[in-house]
Amino acid sequence: MNFDALSYKLSPLQVEYSIRCIANAHSIAIITHQNPDGDAMGSSLAMRHFLQAIGKDNVTNIVPTSFPDFLSWLPGANSIIQCELQPEAATAALRDADLVICTDLGEPTRVAALSPILAERFNEYNANNPKLLIIDHHLSAIANEHPEQIAYPDSASASELVFRLAWQLSRHASIQDRDHVEEILDNTRDILETFSFPKALTPDFATCIYTGMMTDTGNFSYNSCQPEMYSIVAMLLTTGINKDAIYDRVFNAYSADRMRLMGYCLYHKMRLFPEYHTALITLNRREMYRFNAKSGDMEGIVNLPMQIKDVYYSIFMREDKIPTHQLTDANGAKVKTKISFRSQGNRPVNQLAREAFRGGGHMNASGGEYFGTVDEAAKKFVEEMPKYMQKT
């Protein structure tokens, strides 16, 4: 396999900064966003596998909230600290780490109860004293202001960026200002000078990367036209992972209740707006309780209406409890509504998510929220729809 097949997407500044972060850290905490999906889990776990491969042993994975059962098989998932179950351990690991790495995460507000602690790290950020590394494929304020942070909205997944970082670190000679970097490398020479990428390209690392890339592209059905994405997949397959088995464990591991819930959503809850090529599905808490809905059971429901001819936009809304850290923002609301937006082609949904529903994301895949019932959120969406949905 030709391991030189990729371009150097990450800048020399980003590679140099990442080396300094890793070299200076004795303890590392890796955190991803609340309600973690396949890319969040895959990128964060892959980052730990990579760090362990180059000799960093004191590495902890943290998730703010529980993750879906269909991702619990991922290598290393059994050692993740879940803040909802272990709040004190999660708080201590995040607060005391020499280095915090955020994967699929660029804003401190997206880690639920851990937001105040992560916000301190963001507020104290100093590029000359590297204690924070962001690896994300979303726009964020800190990445815009600090080009040493790794944020590429044109990448389909954070997992791809973790792979690229590992790959480029193994080729650190590509750093342009080599003389300046020699001092940095002194603390990590025993790691990187003898490090070759195949050493880190273990089956566990590859499994996590592939899972993240696969899930954030709908099994490579959207945001997946960049040729180098498939060069990465080819490299991952050299480790012997079975991509068909990974797909089966992620997409064919749902409960009977989840299948019944999907049928209920399509038959009873889906509203079509043909003039705007839009489908809307809503679920309240009572309906989710009726189908014993668990973490992850709502994953993918937003994509179902996209299989209908001439439906180019799909919106899925579900009620949820308001976490403690958002009670002030809720202004007395009893529940909040979580919203997923999807679209096809050159039809953005991130502007709608950002301007009307406190969210954002990619052009074709975004998220948002509304403090109030799902019916209230749906009413607001119908009012806003003509401003954002294309009729043709």
Buried (B, 14 or more C-beta within 10 A) or exposed (E): EEBEEBEEBBBBBBBBBBBBBBBBBEBBBBBBBBBBBBBBBBBBBBBBBBBBBBEBEEBBBBBBBBBBBBBBBBBBBEEBBBBBEBEEBBBBBBBEBBBBBBBBBBBBBBBBBBBEBBBEBBEEBEBEEBBBBBBBBBBBEBBEEBEBBBBBBEBBBBBBBBBBBBBBBBBBEEBEEEEEBEEBBEBBEEBBEEBEBEEBBBBBBBBBBBBBBBBBBBEBEBBBEEEBBEBBBEBBBEBEBEBEEBBEBBBEBBBEBBEEBBEBBBEEBBEBBEEBBBBBBBBBBEBBEBBEBBBBBBBBBBBBBBEBEEBBBBBBBBBBEBBEBBEEEBEEBEBBBBBBBBBEEEBBBBBBBBBBBBBBBBBBBBBBBBBBBBEBBBEBBBEBBEEBBBEE
